């Protein structure tokens, strides 16, 4: 178990990350594409939180993470159809982290 579990700031980051996942999944992909720079900046920050402590996600938040993983892969493929590997650059490592939290 990670020593970071004791840090309230990391628990807050996890809660905010789960909230952002829900917000993004409710957005129109065209709006995300129009604001792609901001989206990827936030996605990168979310990636740090999730990969540093993937098992902070429990219950509903873990289910949200699983849905988000599928959603972001599909959305990125739709946003960048001319670059079929684009989603792999962003999502490849997430799969491992989702599975260790079963």
C-alpha positions in Angstrom: 0.0 0.0 0.0 1.3 3.4 -0.9 2.5 5.8 1.8 0.7 8.6 -0.1 -2.7 7.2 1.0 -2.2 9.3 4.2 -2.0 12.6 2.3 -5.3 14.5 2.2 -4.2 16.4 -0.9 -3.9 13.2 -2.9 -7.3 12.1 -1.8 -8.7 15.4 -2.9 -6.8 15.0 -6.3 -8.5 11.6 -6.7 -11.9 13.0 -5.9 -11.4 15.9 -8.4 -10.1 13.5 -11.0 -13.2 11.3 -10.7 -15.4 14.4 -11.0 -13.5 15.6 -14.1 -14.0 12.2 -15.7 -17.7 12.5 -15.3 -17.6 16.1 -16.7 -15.6 15.1 -19.8 -17.9 12.1 -20.5 -20.9 14.4 -20.5 -19.3 16.9 -22.9 -19.8 17.0 -26.7 -16.6 15.7 -28.3 -16.7 18.7 -30.7 -16.4 21.0 -27.7 -13.4 19.0 -26.5 -11.8 19.2 -29.9 -12.3 23.0 -29.9 -10.5 23.2 -26.6 -8.0 20.4 -27.2 -5.0 22.1 -25.6 -6.8 22.6 -22.3 -8.3 19.1 -22.5 -4.9 17.5 -22.9 -3.4 19.6 -20.2 -6.1 18.4 -17.8 -5.8 14.8 -19.1 -2.1 14.8 -18.4 -2.7 16.0 -14.8 -5.3 13.3 -14.4 -2.9 10.7 -15.7 -0.4 11.6 -13.0 -3.0 11.2 -10.2 -4.3 7.9 -11.6 -1.0 6.3 -12.3 0.5 7.3 -9.0 -2.2 5.8 -7.0 -4.7 3.8 -9.1 -6.3 2.0 -6.3 -7.5 5.2 -4.6 -10.5 4.7 -6.9 -13.1 2.6 -5.1 -16.7 1.8 -5.8 -18.4 4.3 -8.0 -15.2 6.2 -8.7 -13.5 3.0 -9.9 -16.5 2.3 -12.1 -16.3 5.9 -13.4 -12.6 5.3 -14.2 -13.3 2.2 -16.2 -16.0 4.0 -18.2 -13.7 6.9 -18.7 -11.0 4.7 -20.0 -13.3 3.3 -22.7 -14.7 6.7 -23.4 -11.4 8.5 -23.8 -10.1 5.8 -26.2 -13.2 6.1 -28.4 -13.3 9.8 -28.2 -9.6 10.2 -29.2 -10.0 7.8 -32.1 -13.0 10.0 -33.3 -11.1 13.2 -32.7 -8.0 12.1 -34.6 -9.2 9.6 -37.3 -6.1 10.2 -39.4 -3.8 9.1 -36.6 -5.0 5.6 -35.5 -2.3 5.3 -32.9 -3.0 8.7 -31.2 -5.1 7.1 -28.5 -2.4 4.6 -27.7 0.0 7.4 -26.8 -2.5 8.6 -24.1 -4.3 5.5 -22.9 -1.9 2.6 -23.2 -0.6 2.7 -19.7 -4.0 3.3 -18.1 -5.1 -0.3 -18.8 -2.6 -1.8 -16.4 -3.7 0.5 -13.6 -7.4 -0.2 -14.1 -6.8 -3.9 -13.9 -4.8 -3.9 -10.7 -7.7 -2.4 -8.8 -10.1 -5.2 -9.3 
